[in-house]
Amino acid sequence: MEKLSIFIPTRNRANLLNQLLQQIFFQVKQESYTLTDLKIYISDNFSDDDTYQISHKFIKLYPSFIEYRRNNSNLGPIENISIAKDFLHGEYCWIHSDDELMEANAIKSVLSILNKERIGLLIAGCKTYPFNMSAYKYDNYSSFLKACAIQNQNLPLAHTHLTANIFLLEIFDKEIYKTK
C-alpha cells in the first residue's frame, strides 16, 4: 500500500491530463519514488477525446504506478469523485483536478509533511486565491470546520479548490460528495 494516492478525476481534458502526468512523472523520476510512496489513479468519466490513449501511454511507461478506470457513462463530476473511496488503496488521498498543473517539488513537499506526522486533512498552499496560504493541517474534518469558524474565514475558499485537499483516506466520507 502506498503512502499517497493521487486521484485524478477527468473528462475530456486529454491535453491537460497529459501535461499533468508529465509533471507528476518528472517528479517521480527526479526523486526515485517507489510504489510505497505513491500511486496515480485516473477516473475517466466517459471521455470521448484522447483521454484513454494518453492514460495508456503513461501506463506503458510506468505500468505499476497508474490504475485507470473508465466509467460506463458520464456520472457527473461529483459522483466521479465520490467513487474514489472504492478505487484507492493509499493511506492518504490527494484529489488532483485534471486541469490544474502540479508545481515542481509538490509531491516531495506533501510526502515530507505526511511522513512526519499523522494528519486528517492537509490543505496545501495554493496560488489561486488572493490571500497568502501555506499548508494547513487538521486531525479531522470537524477540526477543519471549527478552524474555519474561529480562525480563518478564508479557509473554505481554499478547501473548495479541489487540488488543495489531501486527506487521510479512512476519514473520507463519500457521502459528502453524493448528489442524490
C-alpha positions in Angstrom: 0.0 0.0 0.0 1.3 3.4 -0.9 1.5 6.4 1.4 -0.2 8.8 -1.1 -2.8 8.0 -3.7 -3.1 10.8 -6.3 -6.6 10.6 -7.6 -7.3 12.4 -10.9 -10.9 12.6 -11.9 -11.1 13.6 -15.6 -13.4 14.1 -18.5 -12.4 15.3 -22.0 -9.2 17.1 -21.0 -6.7 14.8 -22.6 -4.2 17.5 -23.3 -4.3 18.9 -19.7 -4.1 15.3 -18.3 -1.0 14.7 -20.5 0.7 17.8 -19.1 -0.2 16.9 -15.5 1.1 13.3 -15.9 4.3 14.6 -17.4 4.8 16.8 -14.3 4.0 14.0 -11.9 6.3 11.5 -13.5 9.1 14.1 -13.8 8.9 14.3 -10.0 8.7 10.5 -9.6 11.9 10.1 -11.7 13.6 13.0 -10.0 13.0 11.7 -6.5 13.1 8.0 -7.4 9.8 7.3 -5.8 8.6 3.8 -5.3 5.1 2.2 -5.0 5.4 2.5 -1.2 5.5 6.3 -1.8 2.7 7.0 -4.3 0.4 5.7 -7.0 -1.7 7.5 -9.5 -5.4 6.7 -10.0 -7.2 8.1 -13.1 -11.0 8.1 -13.1 -12.1 8.7 -16.7 -15.7 10.0 -16.6 -16.7 8.6 -20.0 -14.4 10.9 -22.1 -14.8 11.0 -25.8 -11.4 12.5 -26.6 -7.9 11.0 -26.3 -8.0 10.6 -22.5 -7.8 6.8 -22.9 -4.9 7.0 -25.2 -3.0 9.5 -23.1 -3.6 7.4 -19.9 -2.4 4.2 -21.6 0.7 6.0 -23.0 1.7 6.6 -19.4 0.6 3.2 -18.2 3.0 1.7 -20.8 5.9 3.8 -19.4 5.0 3.4 -15.7 2.8 0.3 -15.5 3.0 -0.2 -11.7 2.3 3.5 -10.9 -1.0 4.0 -12.6 -4.5 2.5 -12.3 -7.0 3.6 -14.8 -10.8 3.3 -14.6 -13.3 4.4 -17.2 -16.9 4.9 -16.2 -19.6 3.3 -18.4 -21.4 6.7 -18.6 -20.9 10.3 -17.6 -21.6 10.2 -13.8 -21.0 13.9 -13.4 -18.0 15.4 -11.6 -19.3 15.0 -8.0 -20.1 11.3 -8.5 -16.8 10.7 -10.3 -15.0 12.0 -7.2 -17.3 10.0 -4.8 -16.0 6.7 -6.2 -12.5 7.5 -5.0 -13.0 5.7 -1.8 -13.7 2.4 -3.6 -10.8 2.9 -6.0 -7.9 3.9 -3.9 -5.5 2.0 -1.7 -3.2 4.6 -0.1 -3.1 5.9 3.4 -3.7 9.4 2.1 -5.6 10.7 -0.9 -4.8 13.8 -2.9 -7.7 14.6 -5.2 -5.9 16.4 -8.0 -8.0 18.1 -10.7 -7.1 17.3 -14.2 -7.0 21.0 -15.2 -4.5 22.0 -12.5 -0.8 21.7 -13.2 1.5 20.4 -10.4 4.2 22.7 -9.1 7.8 21.5 -9.1 8.6 19.6 -5.8 4.9 19.5 -4.8 4.9 15.7 -4.2 8.2 16.0 -2.2 6.7 18.7 -0.1 3.4 16.8 0.6 5.2 13.5 1.3 7.6 15.3 3.7 4.7 16.5 5.8 2.8 13.2 5.7 5.8 11.2 6.6 6.4 13.3 9.7 3.0 13.2 11.3 -0.5 11.7 11.0 -2.9 14.3 9.6 -6.6 14.0 8.9 -6.8 16.8 6.4 -4.0 18.8 4.8 -4.9 21.9 2.7 -1.9 22.6 0.6 -0.7 26.0 -0.3 -2.4 27.4 -3.3 -1.8 30.4 -5.5 -5.4 30.5 -6.8 -6.7 32.7 -4.1 -5.7 36.3 -3.3 -4.6 35.6 0.3 -1.3 34.1 1.4 -1.9 30.5 2.3 0.6 27.9 3.5 -0.2 24.3 4.3 -2.9 23.9 7.0 -3.1 20.6 8.9 -6.2 19.2 10.8 -6.8 16.0 12.7 -10.2 15.5 11.1 -12.8 17.3 9.1 -14.6 18.6 12.3 -11.4 20.4 13.4 -11.2 22.0 9.9 -14.7 23.3 10.2 -14.0 24.7 13.7 -10.9 26.5 12.4 -12.9 28.0 9.6 -15.4 29.4 12.0 -12.9 30.7 14.6 -9.5 31.3 13.0 -9.6 31.8 9.2 -12.8 32.6 7.3 -10.9 32.4 4.0 -10.1 28.7 4.5 -13.3 27.4 3.0 -12.3 29.1 -0.3 -9.1 27.0 -0.3 -11.0 23.9 0.7 -13.3 24.3 -2.3 -10.2 24.4 -4.5 -10.2 20.6 -5.2 -6.5 20.2 -5.8 -5.6 21.7 -2.4 -7.2 18.8 -0.5 -5.1 15.9 0.8 -6.7 13.7 3.4 -6.4 10.5 5.4 -8.4 8.0 3.3 -10.0 6.4 6.3 -11.8 9.7 7.2 -13.1 10.2 3.6 -16.8 10.1 3.7 -18.0 9.6 0.1 -21.5 10.6 1.2 -20.3 14.2 1.4 -19.9 14.2 -2.4 -23.2 12.4 -3.2 -25.7 14.5 -5.1 -28.6 12.1 -4.6 
